[in-house]
Amino acid sequence: MIEICCKNSNKKLKIAKGTSLFDIFSENKNDFGINAICAKVNNRVCSLSYKVFSPKDIEFLDLTSDSAQRTYARTLFFILAKAVHELYPHGRIKICNAVAGGYYCEIERPLPTSPQGEGLNPHTPSNLAGSALPPVGESEVVAVLRIKQKMQEIIDANYTVIRHKIHTEDAVDRFRKLGLESKVKLLQYTGKIYTTVYEIDGYYDYYYGSLLPCTSMANLFDLISYHDGMLLRVPSKENNGELEPYTVQTKVGETFREHHRWNKILGITTIGDFNEAVERGFSTDLINISEALQEKKIAKIAEQIAERKEVKIVLLAGPSSSGKTSTCKRLSIQLITCGKKPLQISLDDYFVDREKTPRQSNGDYDYESIYSLNLDLFNQHLSELLEGKEVQLPRYNFIKGKSEMSDKVLKMEEDNVLVIEGIHALNPMLTSKIDNKHIFRLYASALTSILLDEHNYIPTTDNRLLRRIVRDAKTRGCDARETIRRWPSVREGEHKWIFPFQENADAVFNSAMLFELAVLKNQAEPMLERVPENCPEYSEAYRLLKFLKYIPKVPDMHIPPTSLLREFLGGSSFEY
């Protein structure tokens, strides 16, 4: 017998050595009041199938936890991959990105190699080229319904999700036979002798995080036709027992697909492809191409703005660490090349006095709320500027928490354009008194398009969190632990005040670059390693470190000083 500390009930429990987390939870669930999906063991997230052999601190997690959400979704990916394999033995499912309240997925079907329509030889990965499901129509609808039905059969069968530790060479050979070259390349890079793989009823796959112990626990899902593929819908974090609400994200979704297409043209769709390119000495080429694609996109957006003669205001919004500031500066340069003279206004200077700031439920000031801004004064100043009047701008004194008048005076000429950046820039309330014909709205975010492998996508939030960890350490004196601690609050504000207005944008700019995780790794890794095991933030630090191990380090010496990434790495030619 051993003793464990259970954080859910604040009790110490005596258990037999080798007892699984699932059994521990089942025997004590009345004390916990939750439906466990996974658990933290000494602040590391583990599957409920994990067996305890020594004293541990254990905290069971339900779907209100991000870790549990990932565990649930990951298991559905596995079930989806098995369903597709059974229905289309030579086809491949690709989990592309999170969008519209779910996960966008595509099926690639290989072209037949014989008149009888037999599938391709899975040992010939170069022949696995195929097209996604056909455009929306009866054939696609039928295919999606068949896959959904097969997934439900797998869930109803209540298969055990079995964890195996096998020689990496055997895992590589197994995935090569399945035609899963993205997993082959990924595992070959790790340099590990043994690799953990998972099995559902004879079907094997690889995932880099915890899974549910059995398929029946993933009983809440939906699969619907979506653009050229399908949307896998998952449980909501906020509403227990309900699916994540479907949201229209046409513009963001198309930006994702555009970058997936570019990745495919470059031949780098997964981290395995990227690692191969780096080993062959192409890292500098990838940096130059990524920078050129970004500059081309910014130039195109500037041309769109210049072509709309009535546009006098450019509003730029995006979530934390999306690179809004650098995007704003680079866009201003491109506007000058289009014959426009940009004038910049900071929304931060329109904060209300601190005592008038709304408060959160816990009593803290809610600086993320749009009501923390003086909307009337902001609209008044915009109206006066559009009328050609001279306006004296405010300046917010963050030390005193007071709005003061500055010595900055603006007056718009014929060729001037106001460029305004802030998290609320796309919220209609911000410019409720301004005619929309004068406004161009731009949404910027790091929409990570490269995949770990075809069944393991990289969350955009991970990309942004790594950026913020590096930047906060450099410019705000915050270590990785503090940044991770604040991140849930930041994300909560984004979901409330930013994401609902994405589709209001006239253009979407993707600030993520193919090479950036490999460059961020140089600075982020040692910061994450300093997060102590005995704090709650260790769980997230450990997960990010585990993820970064798949990615090689690329030095930043060839990144230009005007790069958006310099906002986070340092060494920018822009002033921040």
C-alpha positions as CSV (number, residue, x, y, z in Angstrom):
1,M,0.0,0.0,0.0
2,I,1.1,3.6,-0.7
3,E,-0.3,7.0,0.2
4,I,-1.3,9.6,-2.4
5,C,-2.5,13.2,-2.0
6,C,-5.6,14.0,-3.9
7,K,-6.0,17.7,-4.5
8,N,-9.7,17.4,-5.6
9,S,-10.8,16.3,-2.1
10,N,-7.8,17.6,-0.1
11,K,-7.4,14.1,1.3
12,K,-4.7,11.5,1.6
13,L,-5.7,8.1,0.3
14,K,-4.2,4.7,0.8
15,I,-4.1,2.6,-2.4
16,A,-2.5,-0.6,-3.6
17,K,0.6,-0.2,-5.7
18,G,-0.1,-0.4,-9.4
19,T,-3.7,1.0,-9.0
20,S,-4.8,2.9,-12.1
21,L,-6.0,6.5,-11.9
22,F,-9.3,5.3,-13.4
23,D,-9.8,2.9,-10.5
24,I,-8.8,5.5,-8.0
25,F,-11.3,8.0,-9.4
26,S,-14.1,5.4,-9.7
27,E,-13.7,4.4,-6.0
28,N,-13.8,8.0,-4.8
29,K,-15.8,9.9,-7.4
30,N,-18.5,10.9,-4.9
31,D,-15.8,13.0,-3.1
32,F,-14.7,14.8,-6.3
33,G,-17.9,16.0,-7.9
34,I,-16.5,16.0,-11.4
35,N,-16.3,13.6,-14.5
36,A,-12.6,13.0,-14.8
37,I,-11.1,13.0,-18.3
38,C,-7.4,12.9,-17.3
39,A,-5.3,13.8,-14.3
40,K,-2.2,15.7,-13.2
41,V,0.3,13.5,-11.5
42,N,3.0,15.6,-9.8
43,N,1.8,18.4,-12.1
44,R,2.3,16.3,-15.3
45,V,-0.9,15.4,-17.3
46,C,-1.5,11.7,-17.5
47,S,-4.1,9.4,-18.9
48,L,-6.5,7.7,-16.5
49,S,-4.9,4.4,-17.5
50,Y,-1.7,5.5,-15.7
51,K,-0.8,3.2,-12.8
52,V,0.6,4.6,-9.6
53,F,3.5,2.8,-8.0
54,S,4.8,5.4,-5.6
55,P,3.5,8.4,-3.5
56,K,2.1,11.1,-5.8
57,D,0.1,14.3,-5.8
58,I,-2.9,13.8,-8.0
59,E,-5.5,16.2,-9.4
60,F,-8.3,14.9,-11.6
61,L,-9.4,17.1,-14.4
62,D,-12.7,17.5,-16.2
63,L,-13.7,19.2,-19.5
64,T,-13.4,22.7,-17.9
65,S,-9.6,22.1,-18.1
66,D,-7.7,22.9,-21.2
67,S,-5.6,19.7,-20.6
68,A,-8.8,17.6,-20.5
69,Q,-10.1,19.3,-23.6
70,R,-6.9,18.3,-25.5
71,T,-7.1,14.7,-24.2
72,Y,-10.7,14.3,-25.3
73,A,-10.1,15.9,-28.7
74,R,-6.9,13.8,-29.2
75,T,-8.9,10.6,-28.6
76,L,-11.5,11.7,-31.1
77,F,-8.7,12.2,-33.7
78,F,-7.6,8.7,-33.0
79,I,-11.1,7.3,-33.5
80,L,-11.6,9.4,-36.6
81,A,-8.3,8.1,-38.1
82,K,-9.3,4.5,-37.4
83,A,-12.8,5.0,-38.9
84,V,-11.3,6.5,-42.1
85,H,-8.7,3.7,-42.3
86,E,-11.5,1.1,-42.1
87,L,-13.6,2.8,-44.8
88,Y,-10.8,4.0,-47.0
89,P,-7.8,1.7,-46.3
90,H,-5.5,3.7,-48.6
91,G,-6.8,7.1,-47.8
92,R,-5.4,9.5,-45.2
93,I,-7.1,11.8,-42.7
94,K,-5.4,15.1,-42.0
95,I,-6.3,17.2,-38.9
96,C,-5.6,20.7,-40.2
97,N,-6.5,23.3,-37.6
98,A,-9.1,24.5,-35.1
99,V,-11.8,26.6,-36.6
100,A,-15.5,27.4,-36.3
101,G,-15.9,25.7,-32.9
102,G,-14.3,22.4,-34.1
103,Y,-11.4,20.9,-36.0
104,Y,-11.2,21.1,-39.8
105,C,-10.1,17.8,-41.4
106,E,-9.4,16.6,-44.9
107,I,-9.3,13.1,-46.4
108,E,-6.8,12.5,-49.2
109,R,-7.6,9.5,-51.4
110,P,-4.8,8.1,-53.5
111,L,-5.4,7.6,-57.2
112,P,-5.8,3.9,-58.2
113,T,-2.9,2.2,-59.9
114,S,-4.9,-0.5,-61.8
115,P,-8.1,-0.7,-63.8
116,Q,-9.6,-2.6,-60.9
117,G,-9.1,0.4,-58.8
118,E,-6.9,-1.2,-56.2
119,G,-5.2,1.1,-53.8
120,L,-1.7,2.3,-53.9
121,N,1.3,0.4,-52.5
122,P,1.6,1.9,-49.0
123,H,5.3,1.4,-49.2
124,T,5.5,4.1,-51.9
125,P,4.7,7.3,-50.0
126,S,5.5,9.5,-53.0
127,N,2.5,8.0,-54.8
128,L,0.2,8.9,-52.0
129,A,-0.8,12.1,-53.7
130,G,-4.6,12.6,-53.9
131,S,-7.2,15.2,-53.7
132,A,-9.4,16.1,-50.8
133,L,-13.1,15.1,-50.7
134,P,-15.0,16.6,-53.6
135,P,-16.8,19.9,-53.2
136,V,-20.0,19.9,-51.1
137,G,-22.5,17.6,-52.7
138,E,-24.2,14.3,-52.2
139,S,-21.0,12.2,-52.5
140,E,-19.3,14.2,-49.8
141,V,-22.3,14.2,-47.5
142,V,-22.6,10.4,-47.8
143,A,-18.9,10.0,-47.1
144,V,-19.0,12.1,-44.0
145,L,-22.1,10.3,-42.7
146,R,-20.4,7.0,-43.2
147,I,-17.3,8.1,-41.3
148,K,-19.5,9.5,-38.5
149,Q,-21.4,6.2,-38.3
150,K,-18.2,4.2,-38.2
151,M,-16.8,6.5,-35.4
152,Q,-20.0,5.9,-33.4
153,E,-19.6,2.1,-33.9
154,I,-16.0,2.3,-32.5
155,I,-17.2,4.4,-29.6
156,D,-20.1,2.0,-28.8
157,A,-17.7,-1.0,-29.0
158,N,-15.9,0.5,-26.0
159,Y,-12.5,-0.5,-27.1
160,T,-9.6,-0.1,-24.7
161,V,-7.0,2.5,-25.8
162,I,-3.8,0.5,-25.3
163,R,-0.4,2.1,-24.8
164,H,2.6,0.2,-26.2
165,K,6.3,1.1,-25.9
166,I,8.1,-0.4,-28.9
167,H,11.4,0.1,-30.7
168,T,11.3,3.3,-32.7
169,E,12.4,1.3,-35.8
170,D,9.4,-1.0,-35.4
171,A,7.1,2.1,-35.0
172,V,8.6,3.7,-38.1
173,D,8.2,0.4,-40.1
174,R,4.5,0.1,-39.0
175,F,3.6,3.7,-40.0
176,R,5.5,3.4,-43.3
177,K,3.3,0.5,-44.2
178,L,0.3,2.5,-43.4
179,G,1.6,5.3,-45.7
180,L,1.9,7.7,-42.8
181,E,5.2,9.3,-43.9
182,S,4.6,12.4,-41.7
183,K,4.9,10.1,-38.6
184,V,7.9,8.3,-40.1
185,K,9.8,11.5,-40.5
186,L,8.8,12.8,-37.1
187,L,9.9,9.7,-35.2
188,Q,13.1,9.3,-37.2
189,Y,14.2,12.8,-36.0
190,T,13.6,12.1,-32.2
191,G,16.6,9.9,-31.9
192,K,14.8,7.8,-29.3
193,I,15.4,4.0,-29.0
194,Y,11.8,3.4,-27.9
195,T,8.6,5.1,-28.9
196,T,5.1,5.1,-27.3
197,V,2.4,4.2,-29.7
198,Y,-1.3,3.6,-29.1
199,E,-3.7,1.0,-30.3
200,I,-7.5,0.7,-30.8
201,D,-8.6,-2.7,-31.9
202,G,-5.5,-3.5,-34.0
203,Y,-5.1,0.0,-35.4
204,Y,-2.0,1.9,-34.3
205,D,-1.3,5.6,-34.1
206,Y,1.1,8.1,-32.5
207,Y,0.1,11.0,-30.3
208,Y,2.3,13.2,-28.1
209,G,-0.2,13.7,-25.3
210,S,-2.6,11.7,-23.0
211,L,-5.6,9.8,-24.4
212,L,-8.9,8.6,-22.8
213,P,-8.6,5.0,-21.5
214,C,-11.5,3.7,-23.7
215,T,-13.4,4.8,-26.7
216,S,-16.8,4.9,-25.0
217,M,-15.7,8.0,-23.0
218,A,-15.6,10.0,-26.2
219,N,-19.3,9.7,-26.8
220,L,-20.1,13.4,-27.4
221,F,-19.1,14.6,-30.8
222,D,-20.3,15.5,-34.3
223,L,-18.9,15.3,-37.8
224,I,-20.3,17.6,-40.5
225,S,-19.4,18.5,-44.1
226,Y,-17.3,21.7,-44.1
227,H,-15.8,23.3,-47.2
228,D,-13.6,20.7,-49.0
229,G,-13.5,18.4,-46.0
230,M,-15.3,18.0,-42.7
231,L,-15.6,19.6,-39.2
232,L,-15.1,17.5,-36.1
233,R,-17.1,19.1,-33.3
234,V,-16.1,18.5,-29.7
235,P,-17.6,19.2,-26.2
236,S,-17.7,22.7,-25.0
237,K,-15.4,23.8,-22.2
238,E,-18.0,26.2,-20.8
239,N,-21.3,24.3,-21.2
240,N,-21.0,20.8,-19.7
241,G,-22.7,18.1,-21.9
242,E,-23.0,20.3,-25.0
243,L,-21.0,20.6,-28.1
244,E,-18.8,23.7,-28.8
245,P,-21.1,26.2,-30.5
246,Y,-20.6,26.3,-34.3
247,T,-19.3,29.7,-35.3
248,V,-18.9,31.2,-38.8
249,Q,-15.2,31.8,-39.5
250,T,-15.1,32.0,-43.2
251,K,-12.3,34.5,-43.5
252,V,-10.0,32.9,-40.8
253,G,-10.7,29.5,-42.3
254,E,-9.8,30.6,-45.8
255,T,-6.5,32.2,-44.4
256,F,-5.7,28.8,-42.9
257,R,-6.4,27.0,-46.2
258,E,-4.4,29.6,-48.1
259,H,-1.3,28.9,-46.0
260,H,-1.8,25.1,-46.1
261,R,-1.7,25.4,-49.9
262,W,1.5,27.4,-49.7
263,N,3.0,24.8,-47.4
264,K,2.1,22.1,-49.8
265,I,3.7,24.0,-52.7
266,L,6.9,24.4,-50.6
267,G,6.7,20.7,-49.7
268,I,6.7,21.5,-46.0
269,T,3.4,20.6,-44.4
270,T,4.6,18.9,-41.2
271,I,7.4,19.2,-38.7
272,G,9.0,16.1,-40.2
273,D,9.3,17.9,-43.6
274,F,10.7,20.9,-41.8
275,N,13.3,18.9,-39.9
276,E,14.3,17.3,-43.2
277,A,14.7,20.7,-44.9
278,V,16.8,22.0,-41.9
279,E,19.1,18.9,-42.1
280,R,19.6,19.6,-45.8
281,G,20.7,23.2,-45.1
282,F,17.6,25.0,-46.3
283,S,16.8,26.9,-43.1
284,T,17.9,30.3,-44.4
285,D,15.9,29.7,-47.6
286,L,12.8,29.0,-45.4
287,I,13.4,32.2,-43.5
288,N,13.7,34.3,-46.7
289,I,10.7,32.7,-48.3
290,S,8.5,33.1,-45.2
291,E,9.5,36.8,-44.8
292,A,8.9,37.5,-48.5
293,L,5.4,35.9,-48.4
294,Q,4.5,38.0,-45.3
295,E,5.7,41.2,-46.9
296,K,3.8,40.4,-50.1
297,K,0.6,39.9,-48.1
298,I,1.1,43.2,-46.2
299,A,1.8,45.1,-49.4
300,K,-1.4,43.6,-50.9
301,I,-3.5,44.7,-47.9
302,A,-2.0,48.3,-48.2
303,E,-3.0,48.3,-51.9
304,Q,-6.6,47.3,-50.9
305,I,-6.7,50.2,-48.5
306,A,-5.3,52.7,-51.0
307,E,-7.7,51.6,-53.7
308,R,-10.7,52.5,-51.4
309,K,-10.6,56.2,-51.7
310,E,-13.1,56.9,-48.9
311,V,-11.1,54.9,-46.3
312,K,-9.6,57.2,-43.7
313,I,-9.3,54.8,-40.7
314,V,-7.5,51.5,-40.5
315,L,-8.5,49.4,-37.5
316,L,-6.1,46.6,-36.6
317,A,-7.1,43.9,-34.0
318,G,-5.7,40.6,-32.9
319,P,-5.2,38.4,-29.8
320,S,-2.2,38.6,-27.5
321,S,1.2,38.1,-29.2
322,S,-0.2,38.1,-32.6
323,G,2.3,40.7,-33.7
324,K,-0.2,43.6,-34.0
325,T,2.4,46.2,-33.3
326,S,4.9,45.1,-36.0
327,T,2.1,44.5,-38.4
328,C,0.9,48.1,-37.8
329,K,4.4,49.5,-38.4
330,R,5.0,47.4,-41.5
331,L,1.6,48.3,-42.9
332,S,2.3,52.0,-42.4
333,I,5.5,51.7,-44.5
334,Q,3.6,49.9,-47.2
335,L,0.8,52.6,-47.1
336,I,3.5,55.2,-47.7
337,T,4.6,53.4,-50.9
338,C,1.0,53.5,-52.0
339,G,0.9,57.3,-51.6
340,K,-0.7,57.5,-48.2
341,K,0.6,59.2,-45.1
342,P,-0.3,57.1,-42.0
343,L,-1.0,58.7,-38.6
344,Q,-1.0,56.3,-35.6
345,I,-3.3,56.5,-32.6
346,S,-3.0,54.2,-29.6
347,L,-6.2,52.9,-28.0
348,D,-4.3,52.6,-24.8
349,D,-4.4,56.4,-24.4
350,Y,-8.2,56.3,-24.3
351,F,-8.5,54.3,-21.1
352,V,-11.0,55.7,-18.6
353,D,-9.7,56.8,-15.2
354,R,-8.8,53.7,-13.1
355,E,-11.7,54.1,-10.6
356,K,-14.1,54.0,-13.6
357,T,-12.7,50.8,-15.0
358,P,-15.1,47.8,-14.9
359,R,-14.3,45.0,-12.5
360,Q,-14.2,41.3,-13.0
361,S,-16.2,38.9,-10.8
362,N,-13.3,38.5,-8.4
363,G,-13.0,42.3,-7.9
364,D,-10.0,42.9,-10.1
365,Y,-10.0,45.6,-12.7
366,D,-11.1,44.3,-16.1
367,Y,-8.7,46.1,-18.5
368,E,-9.8,43.7,-21.3
369,S,-13.3,45.1,-21.3
370,I,-14.3,47.5,-24.1
371,Y,-15.9,49.6,-21.3
372,S,-12.4,50.3,-20.0
373,L,-12.1,52.7,-22.9
374,N,-13.7,56.2,-23.2
375,L,-15.8,55.4,-26.3
376,D,-17.5,58.7,-26.5
377,L,-14.3,60.7,-26.5
378,F,-12.7,58.3,-29.0
379,N,-15.7,58.6,-31.4
380,Q,-15.7,62.4,-30.9
381,H,-12.0,62.7,-31.9
382,L,-12.4,60.5,-34.9
383,S,-15.4,62.5,-36.1
384,E,-13.6,65.8,-35.7
385,L,-10.5,64.4,-37.5
386,L,-12.6,63.2,-40.4
387,E,-14.1,66.7,-40.6
388,G,-10.6,68.2,-40.9
389,K,-10.5,69.7,-37.4
390,E,-7.5,69.8,-35.2
391,V,-7.6,67.4,-32.2
392,Q,-5.5,67.4,-29.1
393,L,-5.0,63.7,-28.2
394,P,-5.1,62.3,-24.6
395,R,-2.4,60.4,-22.9
396,Y,-3.0,57.8,-20.3
397,N,-0.8,58.0,-17.2
398,F,-0.5,54.3,-16.2
399,I,1.2,55.2,-12.9
400,K,-1.5,57.5,-11.7
401,G,-4.3,55.6,-13.5
402,K,-5.5,58.9,-15.0
403,S,-6.3,60.2,-18.5
404,E,-4.4,63.4,-19.2
405,M,-4.1,65.7,-22.1
406,S,-0.9,65.3,-24.2
407,D,1.0,67.8,-26.3
408,K,0.3,65.7,-29.4
409,V,-2.0,67.5,-31.9
410,L,-3.4,65.8,-35.1
411,K,-5.1,67.2,-38.1
412,M,-5.8,65.1,-41.2
413,E,-4.9,66.1,-44.7
414,E,-6.3,64.6,-47.9
415,D,-3.7,61.8,-48.1
416,N,-3.6,60.9,-44.4
417,V,-4.9,57.6,-43.0
418,L,-5.4,56.9,-39.3
419,V,-3.9,53.6,-38.3
420,I,-5.3,52.4,-34.9
421,E,-4.2,49.1,-33.2
422,G,-5.8,47.5,-30.2
423,I,-7.7,44.4,-29.1
424,H,-11.1,46.0,-29.5
425,A,-10.5,47.5,-33.0
426,L,-13.0,45.2,-34.7
427,N,-15.7,45.6,-32.1
428,P,-18.5,47.7,-33.7
429,M,-19.0,49.6,-30.4
430,L,-15.6,51.2,-30.8
431,T,-16.6,53.2,-33.8
432,S,-20.4,53.2,-33.5
433,K,-20.6,56.9,-34.6
434,I,-18.4,56.6,-37.7
435,D,-19.6,55.7,-41.2
436,N,-18.3,52.3,-42.2
437,K,-17.3,53.6,-45.6
438,H,-14.4,55.4,-43.9
439,I,-13.1,52.3,-42.1
440,F,-10.9,49.3,-43.2
441,R,-10.7,46.5,-40.6
442,L,-7.8,44.2,-40.4
443,Y,-7.5,41.1,-38.2
444,A,-4.0,39.7,-37.4
445,S,-3.1,36.4,-35.6
446,A,-0.5,33.7,-35.6
447,L,-2.5,31.1,-37.5
448,T,0.0,28.2,-37.3
449,S,-0.4,26.1,-40.5
450,I,2.4,23.6,-40.1
451,L,1.4,20.3,-38.5
452,L,3.4,18.1,-36.1
453,D,2.1,15.2,-38.2
454,E,-1.1,14.5,-40.0
455,H,-3.0,13.6,-36.8
456,N,-1.3,16.1,-34.5
457,Y,-2.0,19.7,-35.3
458,I,-0.2,22.6,-33.6
459,P,-2.5,24.9,-31.7
460,T,-2.2,28.6,-32.6
461,T,-2.4,29.4,-28.8
462,D,0.9,27.4,-28.2
463,N,2.6,29.5,-30.9
464,R,1.4,32.7,-29.3
465,L,2.2,31.6,-25.8
466,L,5.8,30.8,-26.7
467,R,6.1,34.2,-28.3
468,R,4.7,35.9,-25.2
469,I,7.0,33.9,-22.8
470,V,10.0,35.1,-24.8
471,R,8.8,38.7,-25.1
472,D,7.7,39.1,-21.4
473,A,11.0,37.9,-20.2
474,K,12.8,40.5,-22.3
475,T,10.6,43.5,-21.9
476,R,8.3,43.1,-18.9
477,G,10.5,41.3,-16.4
478,C,8.1,38.3,-16.2
479,D,9.5,34.8,-16.1
480,A,7.8,31.9,-17.9
481,R,5.9,30.8,-14.7
482,E,4.3,34.2,-14.4
483,T,3.4,34.4,-18.1
484,I,1.8,30.9,-18.0
485,R,-0.1,31.9,-14.8
486,R,-1.6,34.9,-16.5
487,W,-2.4,33.1,-19.8
488,P,-5.8,31.7,-18.9
489,S,-7.1,35.2,-18.0
490,V,-5.7,36.6,-21.3
491,R,-7.4,33.8,-23.2
492,E,-10.7,34.4,-21.4
493,G,-10.6,38.1,-22.5
494,E,-9.8,37.0,-26.1
495,H,-12.8,34.8,-26.3
496,K,-15.0,37.5,-25.0
497,W,-13.7,40.6,-26.7
498,I,-11.7,39.6,-29.8
499,F,-12.7,36.3,-31.4
500,P,-16.5,37.1,-31.8
501,F,-15.6,40.0,-34.1
502,Q,-13.0,38.2,-36.4
503,E,-15.4,38.0,-39.3
504,N,-15.9,41.8,-39.2
505,A,-12.5,42.1,-40.8
506,D,-12.0,43.2,-44.4
507,A,-8.7,41.3,-44.5
508,V,-7.0,38.7,-42.3
509,F,-3.2,38.7,-41.9
510,N,-1.4,35.5,-40.7
511,S,1.6,36.5,-38.7
512,A,2.9,32.9,-38.2
513,M,5.9,31.7,-40.1
514,L,7.1,28.3,-41.0
515,F,10.4,28.6,-39.2
516,E,9.5,30.5,-36.1
517,L,9.0,27.7,-33.6
518,A,12.6,26.5,-34.3
519,V,13.9,30.0,-33.6
520,L,11.7,30.7,-30.6
521,K,12.9,27.4,-29.1
522,N,16.4,28.8,-28.5
523,Q,15.1,31.3,-26.0
524,A,11.9,29.6,-24.8
525,E,13.4,26.3,-23.8
526,P,15.7,27.4,-21.0
527,M,12.9,29.7,-19.7
528,L,10.5,26.8,-19.5
529,E,13.1,24.5,-17.9
530,R,13.3,27.0,-14.9
531,V,9.6,26.5,-14.0
532,P,9.7,24.4,-10.8
533,E,7.9,21.1,-10.6
534,N,6.0,22.0,-7.4
535,C,3.9,24.8,-8.9
536,P,0.7,24.5,-11.0
537,E,2.4,26.2,-14.0
538,Y,4.8,23.3,-14.3
539,S,2.2,21.2,-16.2
540,E,2.0,23.7,-19.1
541,A,5.8,24.2,-19.1
542,Y,6.4,20.5,-19.2
543,R,3.9,20.1,-22.1
544,L,5.5,22.8,-24.1
545,L,9.0,21.4,-23.5
546,K,7.8,18.0,-24.7
547,F,6.4,19.5,-27.8
548,L,9.6,21.6,-28.6
549,K,11.7,18.4,-28.5
550,Y,10.3,17.5,-31.9
551,I,11.7,20.7,-33.4
552,P,15.3,21.5,-34.3
553,K,16.9,24.8,-33.2
554,V,17.5,27.3,-35.9
555,P,19.7,30.4,-35.2
556,D,18.1,33.8,-35.7
557,M,21.1,35.4,-37.4
558,H,19.5,35.4,-40.8
559,I,16.2,36.9,-39.6
560,P,16.0,40.6,-40.9
561,P,15.6,43.4,-38.4
562,T,12.2,44.3,-39.9
563,S,10.9,40.8,-39.3
564,L,7.7,40.6,-37.2
565,L,9.4,37.9,-35.1
566,R,11.9,40.5,-33.9
567,E,9.1,42.1,-31.9
568,F,9.5,39.0,-29.6
569,L,13.1,37.9,-30.1
570,G,14.7,41.4,-29.9
571,G,16.9,43.1,-32.4
572,S,14.2,44.9,-34.3
573,S,14.8,48.1,-36.3
574,F,11.4,49.3,-35.2
575,E,10.9,51.1,-31.9
576,Y,8.3,49.6,-29.5
